[in-house]
Amino acid sequence: MAELTNHFNKVNELLNDWDGVGLSHELSMTELITSILNSINHNSHSGMSIQKKQQIQAKVNQIKRTDVVVKRQQDIDTLCANKIQHNYNEIVAYRLRSISSLLDSKFYDAFRYLIEAINSFVKVFELWSQNILWRLSLDLRLMAELATLNVGSSGSNSDNNNVTIDYFEEASRTLLSKCFQAANADRTANLAESKKNAALGVVNQLFQIYFKINNLKLCKNLIKTMESPGFPTLESYPLNQVITYRFFNGRLSVFNGQYKKAQEELLYAFNKCPNDSIKNKRLILLFLVPMQLEQCKFPKKSLLEKYKLSQFIDIVQSIKSGNIKQFNECLATHQNFFISKGIYLILEKLKIIVYRNLFKKVHLITTGQRIPIGNFVSALKWMENDAIDIDETECILSNLIYNGYLKGYISHKVALVVSPTNPFPKLPLN
């Protein structure tokens, strides 16, 4: 009983002090959920410090010891009502029930109890407790991921009426209608005292879900709301939340073909991300590097090696040198990796820059403004494949001219007549 009593006392102490940060740690389920997720995914917290691993394990062990006591209680609701102050008794009770269900592999029940804890929390939510809102939002997303992975397990994928549950859909609905609304509904005139200061942490969890379920159109309304005059400026939110927000904003810009904006957002996220957050900086670079390449800004080999992104090394080298053969081989070799990260098609579009740099070399070794088409055909046969012909070569040249990478015109099947001034404009074009 000591473990449960200590938990109750700690909650009350933090409530009396209005310590939202401490209370968010005390009520956290993150360590337990991620521990189970990592065991399923065979992830051993690689890259995490020994001290951090020990802290997580200590929290998990404490939760498990408390749950042993909880399972002995006949009426946990009444016990919490008698022990917990400030209307937090329902939140604590539902959280304990969620933990018990989770440890019994009853994922549907665990998910539902966590939603009930959130429903109870938003009724008493104040700005001082915003860290609790962020923690509950994070835990709900992680719980949805865990429950989705275990669909098919006992009690994990259907309600009492055997209706199949889409956990990510349910989680996003709760986050939007309960958590985000709890912050958004505040009409306090002084934004510094408004609950809207808690909104960004919830929005970031929604972003993660929307990208997970590939429903990116839902992100636009959130961005429009967050950047409206009625909300605090982005700079007023915690830096870690701003980094996450701008990372997803950058990814959304990639999806919409707004590469310049994407580069700005992702570059901000990378530069502001702490240097010891290797995993996060690597994730940002996965999308930033293609945007930089599109602008003909080439990352150093040492940077790519540092963040274990060697897949890009030959891509960078082939673009710089105009080596279309090396470029194609690299795309083919790492095709599965690039596709899994959603950047294959973006990289494939860079082929036109490789052609531009190759044909510029042909121009440099040819005297005069009229360059025989055969010269370009020979270069492509040597670099790409022997089957290429004049028609295909002229098609590539036409695309280069149309897209502004080359200034000149084609004399059909005879020659390319290049502009006397700056025939290959400096990159990037815009």
N, C-alpha and C positions, 0 to 999 in steps of 0.2 A: 504493500500500500504506500510505502515511502516514496516510490518513484512518482506515483500519481499525485500524491500530496505536494511533493516538491514542484511538480508541473503547475498545479493550481496556484500555489503560493507565488511562483515566478510570474504567472500571468497577471495575478492581482497586483503584484508589486509594480510591474511595467505599466499596467493600466492606471494606477494611482499617480505614476510619474509622467503619464502621457508620453511614454517612450515608444513611438511608432516603429523605430528601427529595431529596437530590442524585441518588441512584441512580434514583429514580422519574422525574426529568426526563431523565436520560441514556437510560433505556430507553423513554421515551415515544414512542408512535406517534400520539398525539392530533393533533398539528399536521399530519401527513401525511394522516391519514384525513379530518379536517375540511376540509383544503384541497381534497381530491378531492370531498367532499360539497358544498362551496360552489360548486365549478365546475359540478357537475351541476345544482344548484338555482339557479344564477346569483345567488349571494349573495356580495357583495364585502366581507364583514366590516363592513357598515355600522354606524356608531356606535362602532367600535373606534378607539383612538388610533393615530396613525401609528407611534409607537414599538412598540406591541404588534404591529402588522401586520409591522413589520420583523423583530421577534424570531421570529415564526412563520415568515416566509419564510426567515430564516437557518437555522432548524432544519430546514425541509423541504429546503433546498439541501444542508445537511450530510448528511442522510439519503440523498439521491440520490447524492452523491459517494461515500459509503461503499458504497452498493449497487453502484456500478460496479466497485469492487474486489472485493466479495463474489462477483459473477458470474464473476470470473476464477479463483476458487479451485476446485480439483478436489474438495476434501473439507473443507467448512466445519465439520463436526462435529469432526473431528480437530483442526483448527486452534484451535477454541474450547476444546477439552479441554486443549490444550497451553498456552493463553494465559490462560484465565480461572480464577480461584481460587474457593474456598469453595463448590463444587458449583453454581455459577451458570452453568457452561458450556452446559448444555442450554437454559437459559432464553435466553441470549444467541443461541445458534445458531438456535433456533426463531423468535425474534423477527426475526433477519436473513432467514431464509427467508420469513417472513410478509411482510416489507417487499418482498423481491424479487418475490414472487407478486403483491402489491398493485400494484406499479409495472408489472407485465406484464398487469394487468387480469385476473388469475386469482383471482377473489374467493373461490371455494370453497376453494382451496388456502391463500390468505392467512388465511381464517377458521379453518381447521383447524390451521394452524401456530400461530396465536395461542392456540388452546385448548390445544395441546401445551405451549406456553410456560407457561400457567397451571398445567397439571397438574404440570409440573416445579417451578414456584415454590412451590406449596402444600406440597411435601415438605420445603422448607427454610425455610418461613415462620416468622419470629419477630416479636415485637411491634415491634422497632425498624424493621422493614421494612414496616410497615403502609401507608405511602404508596405503596409499589410495588403492594401488593394493590389499593388504590383505583385506581391508574393502570391496571393491567391490566383491572380490572372496567369502567372507563370506556371503554377502548379496545375491549373486546369488544362492548360495547353499540353503540358507533359503527360498528364493523366489521359488526355484524349489520344495522344500518340501511343501510350502504353496499352490502352484498351483496344485501339485499332490493331496493334500488332498481335493481340491475343484474341481477335475475333475467331469464334469457333470453340473457345474454351468455355467451360461451364459458367453460365450466367454472364458472359462477357459481351454478347453482341445483340441481345434482345431484351425488351422490357417484359413485364408480367403478362402482357397480351401477345407475346412472341412477335412483336413488331421490331424489325431490324433497326438498329441505331447507327446513325452516322455520327461518330463521336466528334469529329472535327467540326461538322456542321452544328452540332449541339453546343459545343464549346464556343464557337464564334458567335452564336446567337446569344448565349449568356454574357459573353464579354461585351457585346455591343449593346444589348438591351438593359443589362444590369450594371456592369462595371463602368463602361464608358458613359452611359447615361447618368450614373451617379455623379460623375465629374462634370459632365456637359450641362446638366440641368441647373447648376448653381448660377444665380443671377446677381451675385455680389458685384457691386460697381467697381470696387477696388480689386483689380486683377491679382495683386500680390497676395490677397487673402482669399482668393477664389479656389474652389475645389478643382477648377479647370487645370490647375497646376499639376494635377495627378493624371491628366488625360493621356499624356504621351506614352507613359509606361504601358498602358492598356492597349493603345494603338499599335505599339510595336509587337505585342503578342498577336494581335489580329493580323498584322502584316505576315507574321511567320505562318499563321494558319492559311491565309489566302494564297500565299506562294506555295504552300504544301499541297493544297487542293487545286492549284492552278486556276484560281478565280480572281485574276488580277484586276478586273474591272471594279471590284469592290474597294480596292485601295484608293481609287481616285476621289471618292466622296470623303474618305477619311482625311486625305491630304488637303482637300479643299476646306474642310472644317477646321483642321489644325492650323492652317495658314490664313484663316479669316481674321478680321480686325477684332472680333470678340474674344480671341484667345491670346494668352501670353505669347511673347516672341519666343522663337525656338531657343535663343540664347539663354533664356531664363530657366530652362529645364536642366536637369542633371546632364553632365557631358556624356556619360555613358549611354543615356537614352537618346541624345541628339545624334551620336555616332550611329547607333542602330537605325534610327529613323532615316538618316541621310543615306545609309547603306541600302536600305530597301527602296528609297526614293530613286537612288541611282540604278538599281536593278530594274525598276519599273520603267525608267527612261531608256534603258537598253532595249527592253521589250517593245517600247513605242518608237524605236529608231531615233531617239533624241540623244545621239552619241556624245555631243559636246556637253550637254547638261549632265549626262551620265558620268562623264569623266570628271566634271567638277564635284559632283556629289560623292563619288567613290574616292576621289583624291582627298577630299576633306576627311572622310571616314578613316582612310588609311593613315593620314598624317596625325590625326588626333587619337587614334587607337593606341593604347599603351604598348610600349615596346616588348613588354613581357607577355602580352596576349598574342603569342605566336599563331595559335590556331585561328583566331579572329582576323589577324592581319593577312594570313594566307587566304582565308575565305574572301576577303575584300579584293586581294590581288587577282584572284581567279577571274573576276569580272573587270577589274581595272586594267589589267594588261591588254586585253583585246581592244578596249577603248583607247588606250595610249597608242597601240599599234595603228589603229585607224587614223590617228592624228600624226602618225610617223614619229612617235616618241618612243624610243627603244630602251627598255629596262636593262640594267647591267646584268651580266651573267651571274655575278656574285649574289645579287639580290634574289634572282630566281632560285639559285642553289640554296640560299639561306632558308627560304620558305618552301623548299622541296617542290618546286614547280619546274623541274627540268624538262617537262613536256613542251615548254615554250621556248627553250633555248635554240633549237634548230629552226623553229618558226621565225624567231627574231632574226637569226643569221640569214635565212633564205630570203626574207623580205629586203633586208639591207643590201644583199648582194645580187638580187634579181634571179636567184637560183630556183626556177619553177619546179625542177625535178626534186630538189631537196624539200621544198614546200609541200608538194603532193605526197611525198613519202612520209613526211612527218604527220600530216593530217591523217593518212591511212593508218600509220602505226598507233597513234593515240586517239583514233576515232571514237572508241567506246568511252574513253575518259572524257573527251570534249563533249560528246553527246550527253553523257550522264550529268554534266555540269550545266548544260543548256547553252553552250557557247560555240558549238561546232559550226553552225550556219554563219555566225558572226565572223569567225576565223576564215571560213571559206570565201567570204566577200572580200577578204584582203588580197585575194589572188590577183585582182586587177592592179594592185600596187606592185606586186612582184613582176607582172608583165611590164608595167611602166618602167621599172628599174632595169629590167633586162633589155628592153628596146632602147633605153637611153644609152646603154653601153654600145649597142649596134650603131647608134647615131654617132657616138663619139669616135668610133674607129672608121667612120665613113666620111669622105670629103664631099662637100656640096650639100645643097638643100634637097636634092632628089636622091632618095635611098631606094634601091631596087627592092621590091617586095620579096624577092628571092633571098635577100640577106636575112630578113626576119623569119622566113620559112626555115632557113638553115639553122638559125639560132634555136628555134623551137624544136626542130628535129633532134638537135644535139642535146637540148635540155629536157624535152618533155617526151615526145614519141615520134617514131619514124613515119607514122601514118598521117601526120598533119599535112594539110595541103594549103594552096594559096587562098581558097575561099574561106577556110577557117581562120587563117592568119589575118585576112582583111577584116573579118568579123571582129577579131580581138582589137585590131587597130581602130576600127570604127567605134567600138565601145570606149576606148581610151580617149578618142577625140570628143565623143559625145559627153563624157563625164568630166572633161576639162583637164585630163592628165597629159594630153598631147595637143599641141596647136599645129594644124596643117590640114591637108586633104589627100585623098587617095586617088591616084590615077589607076583605074581598074586594071589589075593584073600586070601593072607595069612598075609603078613606084609610089612611094609615099613622099609627098612634097611637104617639107616641114617649114614652119614659120622662120623667117630670118632672125627674129628676136625671141629669145626665151621659149624655144619649142617645147621644152619639158618644164612647166611651171613648178616653182618650189613647193614642196609639201610641208604642212597640210594646205589644201586648197582654200579652206575657209578659216 
